[in-house]
């Protein structure tokens, strides 16, 4: 009997208070994303919010598994980067298992 490994995703809708400070987060998170094999499906870009404000920036990040997505978030590398995001933005953020 084989078990299917489902991908994991980070989904974030971010309001950026300080764009220059937020750039530090983007630079710092690269180390964690590389280590955990993250792949960006959406990172900023054009968007439409038909049901109300959804933030300045929307991001969808794919990982090989839900466990990898969790491990990346809790890693020392990402926690270091997260300090920059928390200081320079507010977000709605979730880690979800794919189907």
C-alpha positions, 0 to 999 in steps of 0.5 A: 500500500503506497501513501501519496505525499501531498504538497504543502503551500504557504499562502499569504496576503500582505500589507506592506508598511515599509517597502524598504524594510520589506526588501530585507525580508525578501533578501533574508528568506532566500536561504530558507526557501532554497534549503527547503526547495520552495517554488514560487507560484505567485509572488506579487504581480498584477491582481484583482480583488473582486471581494474587497481588499486582499493586501498589497502583495499576494504570495503562494509558495509550493513545497514538496510536502506539507511537512517541508512547508512546516519545517521551512517556516519553523527553521532558524533561517526563516525565523530570522527572515520573519523578523523583517516581515513582522517589523515591516508588514501585516499579513494573513498567512496560512500553511496548507496541505494540497490535494 
